[in-house]
Amino acid sequence: MAEEPTEFWGELAIDPVEIALPRGSGFTLRAYRSSTTFAPTDVSERPEDDDPFARKPDAALEDDEEELPDFDEEELTRQALAQADEDEAAGKPRKASDTSVDLEPIDDEEAAEAAESEDEDEDEDEEAEDEEEDVEEVPLFLTHKGRLLLFKSAEGLVEFVKSGAPNDMSQLPEWERLTDEIDVEQLTPADDDTYELDLVVENLRGGHDAWDPNLILSAGEVSRDIAYSLRLNDVLGMLSPGSPLDDLDEALRSAGSGGVGGFLAKRRVRKIGAQQASLGWRTVIGKISGIVDWRD
């Protein structure tokens, strides 16, 4: 008896995905794995996007009006003590902030133990953070040399997988089984793995009453995954927390929750400019389309 497609993909922890773009619709594969278990796609041969989060070493901030002088801590301490002595001689009460004088002596051995304990706590925190980063699952698509492979037919994707052609997903331990057992009948993406990016801009242009939350939210999901996997820094920036497109997602998500919160979210949705949203999404889809390698 043939294995059910959902069971087959579930055991592999790999999913077939269908993505519709302005040029057409195509099939690919997506998996989520720890970032330490595979090497990301090589984008060295692809023109790099400007990283919106990076600041060039020689670039001045807008509020860098002048270079601040270096401070001599010993000199500042000496001046503070001298001022405290002058105030005391003049009969002025010592300020509560003058904690540099009249302190009880500190035992050197106790201070050393406290410092050592603090260092150990910091090391433990860093190790815990490293462990959390190690188990973080990130998206991995069927990619090669910085490009997303999209196949216009299920037959084309199956033929590619079985051909042994180089791709970034072949480094997964499940790949060998996939190449042996995959067939066209199994390559039917679930509804949640079907994305219609080609309809997003048109939908947003239709105005607030026409906006389809499921369409827009699912487009944001797959676009973030693609941007992370393919290292599209511009797209990551446009969809990052606090960005206008992310605010749109949050408002749409909250608007469907019902109650007072949902009512307020709907009001926020109506304040979002349809033109700004459509232009932003047109840019995102354009950049994703630009790194697609269409296969038959």
JOMOFEN-V611047 format. One record per residue. N is the residue number from 0. RES is the residue in one letter. PSI is psi as a letter, one per 30 degrees, with the letter a starting at -180 (none if undefined). NEAR is the number of other C-alpha atoms within 12 Angstrom. D_LAST is the distance of its C-alpha to the last C-alpha in Angstrom with 2 decimals. Layout:
n/res/psi/near/d_last
N/RES/PSI/NEAR/D_LAST
N/RES/PSI/NEAR/D_LAST
//
This chain:
n/res/psi/near/d_last
0/M/k/3/30.50
1/A/k/12/26.87
2/E/k/15/26.59
3/E/k/17/25.88
4/P/e/24/22.61
5/T/e/20/24.75
6/E/e/14/27.00
7/F/e/24/24.27
8/W/e/29/22.70
9/G/e/18/26.25
10/E/e/17/27.39
11/L/f/26/24.59
12/A/h/25/25.07
13/I/k/34/21.33
14/D/k/35/19.60
15/P/k/40/16.17
16/V/k/38/15.72
17/E/k/34/14.08
18/I/k/42/14.51
19/A/k/31/14.76
20/L/l/32/15.23
21/P/e/22/16.52
22/R/f/21/13.26
23/G/a/23/11.59
24/S/k/28/11.15
25/G/l/37/9.07
26/F/k/40/10.10
27/T/a/45/11.82
28/L/k/42/15.15
29/R/k/34/18.59
30/A/l/35/21.97
31/Y/k/27/25.46
32/R/l/28/27.56
33/S/k/20/30.71
34/S/f/24/30.14
35/T/f/18/32.15
36/T/f/21/29.99
37/F/l/24/26.96
38/A/k/25/26.42
39/P/l/31/24.57
40/T/k/33/21.62
41/D/j/21/22.88
42/V/g/23/22.93
43/S/f/15/25.26
44/E/g/12/22.88
45/R/k/19/22.02
46/P/k/17/24.71
47/E/k/18/26.80
48/D/l/23/27.72
49/D/k/16/31.44
50/D/j/16/32.66
51/P/f/18/34.59
52/F/f/14/36.79
53/A/k/13/37.90
54/R/k/12/41.16
55/K/k/11/41.79
56/P/e/7/44.87
57/D/g/8/46.78
58/A/k/10/45.90
59/A/k/12/48.85
60/L/l/12/48.65
61/E/e/8/49.94
62/D/g/9/53.09
63/D/i/10/53.81
64/E/e/8/56.85
65/E/l/9/58.73
66/E/k/9/58.52
67/L/k/8/60.44
68/P/l/6/63.16
69/D/k/8/63.20
70/F/k/9/65.63
71/D/j/10/68.20
72/E/e/10/68.46
73/E/e/11/71.87
74/E/e/12/73.28
75/L/e/14/72.06
76/T/e/17/73.62
77/R/e/15/76.91
78/Q/e/16/77.04
79/A/e/21/76.39
80/L/e/22/79.19
81/A/e/17/81.57
82/Q/e/20/80.90
83/A/e/25/81.49
84/D/e/21/84.83
85/E/e/15/85.90
86/D/e/16/85.10
87/E/e/16/87.04
88/A/e/12/90.02
89/A/f/11/90.02
90/G/g/10/90.15
91/K/k/12/86.66
92/P/k/14/84.89
93/R/k/21/82.12
94/K/k/16/78.67
95/A/f/10/76.59
96/S/f/12/73.82
97/D/i/20/76.17
98/T/g/14/74.94
99/S/f/22/75.38
100/V/l/20/79.09
101/D/h/14/81.20
102/L/k/8/78.47
103/E/k/8/79.51
104/P/k/11/78.92
105/I/k/12/75.76
106/D/k/10/76.09
107/D/e/10/74.05
108/E/e/11/73.20
109/E/e/12/72.00
110/A/e/13/69.91
111/A/e/13/68.28
112/E/e/14/67.49
113/A/e/15/66.03
114/A/e/14/63.84
115/E/e/14/62.67
116/S/e/14/61.89
117/E/e/14/59.90
118/D/e/14/57.87
119/E/e/14/57.14
120/D/e/14/56.00
121/E/e/14/53.64
122/D/e/14/52.21
123/E/e/14/51.67
124/D/e/14/49.94
125/E/e/14/47.62
126/E/e/14/46.82
127/A/e/14/46.10
128/E/e/14/43.76
129/D/e/15/41.95
130/E/e/15/41.59
131/E/e/15/40.16
132/E/e/17/37.59
133/D/e/17/36.69
134/V/g/16/35.87
135/E/k/16/33.87
136/E/k/20/30.38
137/V/l/27/27.63
138/P/k/35/23.93
139/L/k/43/21.33
140/F/l/44/17.57
141/L/j/43/14.67
142/T/l/39/15.19
143/H/k/31/15.80
144/K/h/27/18.38
145/G/g/32/18.88
146/R/k/36/15.39
147/L/k/43/13.67
148/L/j/43/10.26
149/L/k/37/8.39
150/F/k/32/5.43
151/K/f/26/5.17
152/S/l/25/6.35
153/A/e/29/9.09
154/E/e/23/8.52
155/G/e/23/5.51
156/L/e/36/8.03
157/V/e/32/10.87
158/E/e/23/9.90
159/F/e/31/9.62
160/V/e/33/12.89
161/K/f/23/14.61
162/S/f/17/13.85
163/G/g/19/16.29
164/A/k/18/14.32
165/P/k/18/16.42
166/N/l/29/16.11
167/D/f/33/18.97
168/M/f/38/18.92
169/S/f/31/19.69
170/Q/f/23/23.26
171/L/k/29/23.99
172/P/f/16/26.29
173/E/f/22/24.32
174/W/e/27/21.16
175/E/e/18/22.56
176/R/e/20/23.23
177/L/e/34/19.82
178/T/f/23/18.22
179/D/e/15/20.87
180/E/f/24/20.82
181/I/k/33/17.52
182/D/l/27/16.20
183/V/e/21/14.13
184/E/f/19/17.44
185/Q/f/26/18.19
186/L/i/34/15.13
187/T/j/30/16.93
188/P/k/26/17.78
189/A/l/19/21.45
190/D/e/16/22.68
191/D/f/20/23.76
192/D/g/26/20.30
193/T/k/29/18.75
194/Y/k/32/19.21
195/E/i/34/19.38
196/L/f/38/19.84
197/D/f/29/19.23
198/L/f/29/22.53
199/V/e/38/24.75
200/V/e/32/26.09
201/E/e/25/26.85
202/N/e/28/28.57
203/L/e/33/30.70
204/R/f/23/31.72
205/G/f/18/33.11
206/G/l/22/36.00
207/H/e/26/37.33
208/D/f/16/37.95
209/A/f/18/34.34
210/W/k/30/32.82
211/D/j/28/30.79
212/P/e/27/31.65
213/N/e/24/29.04
214/L/e/30/26.24
215/I/e/34/27.64
216/L/e/31/28.61
217/S/e/26/25.31
218/A/e/39/23.60
219/G/e/37/26.19
220/E/e/28/25.56
221/V/e/37/21.86
222/S/e/44/22.47
223/R/e/32/25.30
224/D/e/29/23.31
225/I/e/43/20.51
226/A/e/38/23.28
227/Y/e/30/25.20
228/S/e/40/22.46
229/L/g/42/21.17
230/R/h/37/24.78
231/L/j/36/24.52
232/N/e/29/28.28
233/D/e/30/28.50
234/V/e/39/26.57
235/L/e/34/28.68
236/G/e/28/31.74
237/M/f/32/30.90
238/L/g/36/30.38
239/S/l/26/33.21
240/P/k/16/36.33
241/G/f/15/38.64
242/S/l/20/36.11
243/P/e/27/36.08
244/L/e/39/32.66
245/D/e/30/33.85
246/D/e/25/37.10
247/L/e/40/35.20
248/D/e/35/33.47
249/E/e/30/36.86
250/A/e/31/38.58
251/L/e/36/36.06
252/R/e/28/36.22
253/S/f/24/40.03
254/A/f/26/40.34
255/G/g/22/39.17
256/S/f/17/41.76
257/G/l/14/44.63
258/G/a/12/48.26
259/V/e/13/49.72
260/G/e/18/46.93
261/G/e/19/44.35
262/F/e/19/46.57
263/L/e/21/46.91
264/A/e/25/43.17
265/K/e/28/42.57
266/R/e/19/45.05
267/R/e/23/43.18
268/V/e/34/39.91
269/R/f/22/41.69
270/K/f/20/42.89
271/I/k/26/39.40
272/G/k/21/38.49
273/A/e/27/35.62
274/Q/e/21/34.95
275/Q/e/20/34.97
276/A/e/35/32.61
277/S/e/31/30.09
278/L/e/22/30.27
279/G/e/29/29.85
280/W/e/36/26.77
281/R/e/29/25.26
282/T/e/25/25.77
283/V/e/35/24.27
284/I/e/37/21.05
285/G/e/25/20.92
286/K/e/30/21.32
287/I/e/42/18.66
288/S/e/32/16.15
289/G/f/25/17.35
290/I/g/32/16.31
291/V/k/36/12.71
292/D/j/23/10.13
293/W/k/28/6.88
294/R/k/25/3.82
295/D/none/20/0.00
//
